Amino acid sequence: MIFNIIAEIIVIIGGTACLKKRMDLIQTAVLIFTGIPTVISLISSSVIILISKKYINKIILIFICFFIIIHICISISGILNTNKVGWIEDKCVSLENLHLTEDNKYEYCINENINYLFNYKYLLLFIENKSNNEKFFIKISDKIKYYKEDKEDKEECFDFLSKLSKTNNPYIYCLSFDKNISNEYNIDSIMIDLENNIIKNTD
């Protein structure tokens, strides 16, 4: 019984990122799937034990063991399906739709990594090289404080929040940002060497 209760607590903690956000639809379904059968099984087991404590026999013992196995299986299933994103692992949210550079060599978009537990977020640039389909992320900002009201349930993608432009060097591009991104993260533009993944602030 204690194991089942611990499992349900883990599901709740995972679904709410340690009570830092609302539980989403998937984690609510997991909680219902594991919680209701667990409660029914616990009540049934308790009733069987109370009624039959004077008349314990092999059939009743087998029945009790069967319910214990069900408890364990349901609890393990709940733990394995616990959401780790947003507290153990950072949650990656796309802020804009994918778009191409002017020379059509790279496809890119800005992403925001969020951790609800430790209240921070930072920007990542997703890059795909169209010539060889290589994909990678580049961290392009420092961590800043995350507030609950910031896009918690608003995973909306905009058309253009950034622009990756060519420079005289064929491997170095200038990444500029929408004013809202610039103000929030205190960055205007950065130079990115896509051959070596080197970032240098232009300020």
C-alpha positions in Angstrom: 0.0 0.0 0.0 2.8 2.4 0.9 4.5 1.6 -2.5 1.2 2.6 -4.3 0.9 5.8 -2.4 4.5 6.7 -3.2 3.9 5.9 -6.8 0.9 8.2 -7.0 2.9 11.0 -5.3 5.6 10.6 -7.9 3.0 10.8 -10.7 1.6 14.1 -9.2 5.1 15.5 -8.7 6.1 14.7 -12.3 2.8 16.0 -13.8 3.1 19.3 -11.9 6.9 19.7 -12.0 7.0 19.6 -8.2 3.8 21.7 -8.0 5.3 24.4 -10.1 2.7 24.2 -12.9 -0.7 22.8 -13.8 -1.0 19.1 -14.8 -1.4 18.6 -18.5 -3.9 16.3 -20.2 -1.6 13.4 -20.6 -0.4 13.4 -17.0 -4.0 13.7 -15.8 -4.8 10.6 -17.8 -1.9 8.8 -16.3 -2.9 9.8 -12.8 -6.5 8.6 -13.4 -5.3 5.3 -15.1 -3.1 4.5 -12.1 -5.1 6.1 -9.3 -8.6 4.7 -9.8 -7.5 1.0 -10.1 -5.1 1.5 -7.2 -7.9 2.8 -4.9 -10.3 0.0 -6.0 -7.6 -2.6 -5.4 -6.6 -1.3 -2.0 -10.3 -1.1 -0.9 -11.0 -4.6 -2.2 -7.8 -6.1 -0.5 -8.7 -4.4 2.8 -12.3 -5.7 2.7 -11.1 -9.3 1.9 -8.5 -9.2 4.7 -11.0 -7.8 7.3 -13.8 -10.3 6.3 -11.6 -13.3 6.1 -9.1 -12.8 8.9 -10.7 -15.7 10.8 -11.0 -17.9 7.7 -7.7 -17.5 5.9 -7.2 -20.3 3.4 -5.1 -20.9 0.3 -7.7 -19.4 -2.1 -7.9 -16.2 -0.1 -4.2 -16.0 0.1 -3.9 -16.4 -3.7 -6.5 -13.7 -4.2 -4.6 -11.3 -1.9 -1.3 -12.0 -3.6 -3.1 -11.4 -7.0 -4.2 -7.9 -5.8 -0.7 -7.2 -4.5 0.8 -8.0 -7.9 -1.8 -5.7 -9.5 -0.9 -2.9 -7.1 2.8 -3.3 -8.0 2.2 -3.4 -11.8 0.0 -0.3 -11.7 2.5 1.6 -9.6 5.4 0.7 -11.8 3.5 1.7 -14.9 2.7 5.1 -13.3 6.3 5.7 -12.3 7.6 4.7 -15.8 5.1 7.1 -17.4 5.9 10.0 -15.1 6.7 13.2 -16.9 10.3 14.3 -16.4 10.2 17.2 -18.8 10.1 20.6 -17.2 11.8 19.8 -13.9 14.4 16.9 -14.3 14.8 17.7 -17.9 14.4 21.2 -19.5 11.3 21.7 -21.6 12.1 22.9 -25.1 9.4 25.1 -26.7 9.6 26.4 -30.3 8.9 30.2 -30.3 8.8 30.5 -34.1 8.2 28.5 -37.2 11.2 27.1 -39.2 12.5 29.4 -41.9 15.4 29.4 -44.3 18.5 31.7 -44.5 18.8 34.0 -47.5 21.2 31.6 -49.2 18.9 28.6 -48.6 21.8 26.7 -46.9 20.3 26.5 -43.4 16.9 26.1 -41.8 16.5 27.5 -38.3 14.2 28.7 -35.5 14.5 30.0 -32.0 13.6 27.7 -29.1 13.2 28.4 -25.4 14.3 25.9 -22.8 12.3 26.1 -19.6 12.8 24.5 -16.2 9.7 25.0 -13.9 11.4 23.5 -10.8 14.4 25.9 -10.8 12.6 28.8 -12.4 14.9 29.5 -15.3 14.7 29.7 -19.1 17.2 30.4 -21.9 17.3 30.5 -25.7 18.5 27.9 -28.1 19.0 28.2 -31.9 18.0 25.1 -33.9 19.9 24.7 -37.1 19.6 22.2 -39.9 22.2 22.1 -42.7 20.2 21.5 -45.9 23.2 20.1 -47.7 23.7 17.1 -45.3 20.6 17.3 -43.1 22.8 17.7 -40.0 20.8 19.1 -37.1 22.1 20.7 -33.9 21.2 23.3 -31.2 23.3 26.2 -30.1 22.7 28.0 -26.8 22.4 31.7 -27.6 21.5 33.3 -24.2 22.2 33.1 -20.5 19.6 31.8 -18.1 17.1 34.2 -16.9 14.3 33.9 -14.3 11.1 32.1 -15.4 7.8 33.4 -14.1 4.6 31.3 -14.0 2.7 33.6 -16.2 5.4 33.3 -19.0 4.0 31.1 -21.8 3.2 28.2 -19.4 0.4 26.9 -21.6 0.9 29.1 -24.6 3.1 27.1 -27.0 2.3 29.4 -29.9 4.8 29.6 -32.8 5.3 33.0 -34.5 6.4 33.4 -38.1 9.5 35.5 -37.5 11.2 36.3 -34.2 14.7 36.1 -35.5 16.7 36.5 -38.7 19.9 34.7 -39.7 21.8 36.8 -42.2 24.9 36.2 -44.3 28.2 38.2 -43.7 31.3 38.5 -45.8 32.6 35.3 -44.2 30.7 32.3 -45.7 30.5 30.5 -42.4 29.6 33.4 -40.1 26.0 34.6 -39.9 24.5 37.4 -37.9 21.4 36.4 -35.8 19.1 39.3 -35.0 16.0 39.2 -32.8 12.5 40.6 -32.6 12.4 43.5 -30.1 10.4 41.5 -27.5 13.1 38.8 -27.5 15.8 41.4 -27.3 14.2 43.2 -24.4 13.4 40.1 -22.5 16.9 38.5 -22.8 18.9 41.7 -23.2 20.5 40.8 -26.5 20.2 42.6 -29.9 22.2 40.4 -32.2 25.0 37.8 -32.2 27.5 36.4 -34.6 27.5 32.7 -35.2 30.3 30.7 -36.8 28.3 27.7 -38.1 31.4 25.8 -39.0 32.8 25.8 -35.5 29.6 26.7 -33.5 31.3 29.7 -32.0 29.1 32.6 -30.8 30.3 36.1 -30.2 28.2 39.1 -29.0 28.2 42.1 -31.4 27.9 44.6 -28.5 
